[in-house]
Amino acid sequence: GDSVTQMEGPVTLSEEAFLTINCTYTATGYPSLFWYVQYPGEGLQLLLKATKADDKGSNKGFEATYRKETTSFHLEKGSVQVSDSAVYFCALSVVGYSTLTFGKGTMLLVSP
Amino acid sequence: AAGVIQSPRHLIKEKRETATLKCYPIPRHDTVYWYQQGPGQDPQFLISFYEKMQSDKGSIPDRFSAQQFSDYHSELNMSSLELGDSALYFCASSEFGANVLTFGAGSRLTVL
């Protein structure tokens, strides 16, 4: 079946540090890939997405590139802020199905 | 912009009681999804509806049922509640076939 594997957290960084959160996937079809963010006490918000190989999704300084050869969709940000502290979920949906399969989530903690 | 509205935001029930959660999708979104997120867990897909018909089914317990109404809002009914049902329940909506889901803020159910 389809699955998403993320690096375990928490990831603890100082403000302005570089962020990478690893995500790999297994899918039977041709998936679209997503990163969702969940701030404390809130719902899931779409951060970025990519729908085909070599696509790069970007938003709010975050980027992720759809790598079909390594089945990966790693999330990066060049300089994190305290306000980026949240749980980040990598997810996929297979073409023809909108249902999302999520990874376990990675908590990011950014200190001043 | 209108978002996905869920009610109630918080709900406390006793074991073996019944609970109903409601979800109002974004206008013109015809597809609704329900997810369950246990403490510290990733969201698990329960069930989805398109045009009042069940479109996909995930790990929804037999004690739970859901439906979508003619105005596209959806209700998740949970009976014989168990302690393990304590979780955050998310509703999401999309246009049919679209691969971007918009999530509500969630309904937190606590079973005592």
Chai-1 contact restraints between the chains, C-beta under 6 A:
chainA,res_idxA,chainB,res_idxB,connection_type,confidence,min_distance_angstrom,max_distance_angstrom,comment,restraint_id
A,S32,B,N99,contact,1.0,0.0,6.0,A-B,restraint_1
A,G43,B,F103,contact,1.0,0.0,6.0,A-B,restraint_2
A,G43,B,G104,contact,1.0,0.0,6.0,A-B,restraint_3
A,G43,B,A105,contact,1.0,0.0,6.0,A-B,restraint_4
A,G43,B,G106,contact,1.0,0.0,6.0,A-B,restraint_5
A,L44,B,F103,contact,1.0,0.0,6.0,A-B,restraint_6
A,S93,B,N99,contact,1.0,0.0,6.0,A-B,restraint_7
A,S98,B,S94,contact,1.0,0.0,6.0,A-B,restraint_8
A,S98,B,N99,contact,1.0,0.0,6.0,A-B,restraint_9
A,T99,B,F45,contact,1.0,0.0,6.0,A-B,restraint_10
A,T99,B,D56,contact,1.0,0.0,6.0,A-B,restraint_11
A,F102,B,D42,contact,1.0,0.0,6.0,A-B,restraint_12
A,F102,B,P43,contact,1.0,0.0,6.0,A-B,restraint_13
A,K104,B,D42,contact,1.0,0.0,6.0,A-B,restraint_14
A,G105,B,D42,contact,1.0,0.0,6.0,A-B,restraint_15
